[in-house]
Amino acid sequence: MQATPTRLPEVLLIEAERHGDARGFFCESYNRRDFARATGLDLDFVQDNHSHSAGGTLRGLHYQLTRPQGKLVRVMSGRIFDVAVDLRRHSPRFASWVAVELGAETEHQLWIPPGFAHGFLVLSEAADVCYKTTEYWDHASDRSLRWNDPVIGIDWPEAAGPGGLPRLSEKDRLAPLLAQAELFD
């Protein structure tokens, strides 16, 4: 397992080794000991989530305010444009974002630490995204940030949803802009 910092150094691209032959492949997608060696982080993951989304779906930008989650994101089928936004006011990279394309054809994962918002756009016909979290989901702590906030300025790929716009949940469509959002200190 190898961990490479992105331009937001706390957000890490994780590469697991895939062993393939004529039968298919095998990959150890997560090993706590190897993850700790590669990242320097010995984490307790408490929940696994799985979402299936149609092409052009944009989920996010999501975070938990009082019970922040770290997320280890992996794509089981399809391809996504995966985004992390630094929402820590004290950070020199506050409101900066980074994106990585993740797909089922690789064993790449993205580590998104607590204090960051997370979202993704489905680039393929559909995608199955699985992610481990370091904290349980908590409705009272759940927050969203507007996906197209001009202050953050995420350069999203063109969406394949209706009318060229992404498919959004009502929650994501009505999410506040950065200026109105509750953020981390």
Order of alpha helices (4+ residues) and beta strands (2+ residues): beta-beta-beta-beta-alpha-beta-beta-beta-beta-beta-beta-beta-beta-beta-alpha
